[in-house]
């Protein structure tokens, strides 16, 4: 149980990095040429949006894993 905080930091870091990379890739490959799109008009906006979404997804995965471990410990 001592390694849970380290695992949480690693999972969150991976989620943030993958989200930021996905946001940048979305801007690079799909993007918005006219500049009227709020999220995809600039690389920084798209990368930050991906960063936030990756962090939220990693947090959800962490909660799901923790919930599954608690169920297994009780039985």
C-alpha positions as CSV (number, residue, x, y, z in Angstrom):
1,X,0.0,0.0,0.0
2,X,3.0,2.4,0.3
3,X,3.3,2.7,-3.4
4,X,-0.2,3.9,-4.1
5,X,0.6,7.6,-4.1
6,X,3.5,7.0,-6.5
7,X,1.2,5.0,-8.8
8,X,-1.4,7.8,-8.7
9,X,1.2,10.4,-9.7
10,X,2.5,8.2,-12.5
11,X,-1.0,7.6,-13.8
12,X,-2.0,11.2,-13.6
13,X,1.3,12.3,-15.3
14,X,0.7,9.8,-18.2
15,X,-2.8,11.0,-18.6
16,X,-1.8,14.6,-18.7
17,X,1.0,13.9,-21.2
18,X,-1.1,11.8,-23.5
19,X,-4.0,14.3,-23.3
20,X,-1.7,17.2,-24.2
21,X,-0.1,15.2,-27.0
22,X,-3.6,14.3,-28.4
23,X,-4.7,17.9,-28.2
24,X,-1.7,19.1,-30.1
25,X,-2.1,16.3,-32.7
26,X,-5.7,17.3,-33.1
27,X,-4.8,20.9,-33.8
28,X,-1.9,19.8,-36.1
29,X,-3.9,17.3,-38.2
30,X,-7.5,18.6,-38.1
31,X,-7.4,22.1,-36.6
32,X,-9.4,25.1,-37.7
33,X,-8.2,27.2,-40.6
34,X,-10.6,30.1,-40.3
35,X,-9.7,30.9,-36.6
36,X,-13.3,31.0,-35.5
37,X,-13.1,27.7,-33.5
38,X,-12.4,28.5,-29.9
39,X,-10.5,25.4,-29.0
40,X,-8.8,24.3,-32.2
41,X,-7.8,27.8,-33.6
42,X,-4.5,27.9,-31.7
43,X,-2.1,25.1,-30.7
44,X,-2.0,26.3,-27.1
45,X,-5.8,26.2,-26.7
46,X,-6.0,22.7,-28.1
47,X,-3.1,21.4,-26.1
48,X,-4.5,22.8,-22.8
49,X,-7.9,21.3,-23.6
50,X,-6.3,17.9,-24.2
51,X,-4.3,18.3,-21.0
52,X,-7.4,18.9,-19.0
53,X,-9.3,16.0,-20.6
54,X,-6.4,13.7,-20.1
55,X,-6.2,14.6,-16.5
56,X,-9.9,14.1,-16.0
57,X,-9.7,10.7,-17.7
58,X,-6.7,9.6,-15.6
59,X,-8.6,10.6,-12.5
60,X,-11.6,8.6,-13.5
61,X,-9.4,5.6,-14.3
62,X,-7.8,6.0,-10.8
63,X,-11.1,6.1,-9.1
64,X,-12.3,3.0,-11.0
65,X,-9.1,1.0,-10.1
66,X,-9.4,2.1,-6.5
67,X,-13.1,1.0,-6.4
68,X,-12.2,-2.4,-7.9
69,X,-9.5,-2.9,-5.3
70,X,-11.7,-2.0,-2.4
71,X,-14.4,-4.5,-3.6
72,X,-11.7,-7.3,-3.8
73,X,-10.4,-6.5,-0.3
74,X,-13.8,-6.8,1.2
75,X,-14.5,-10.3,-0.2
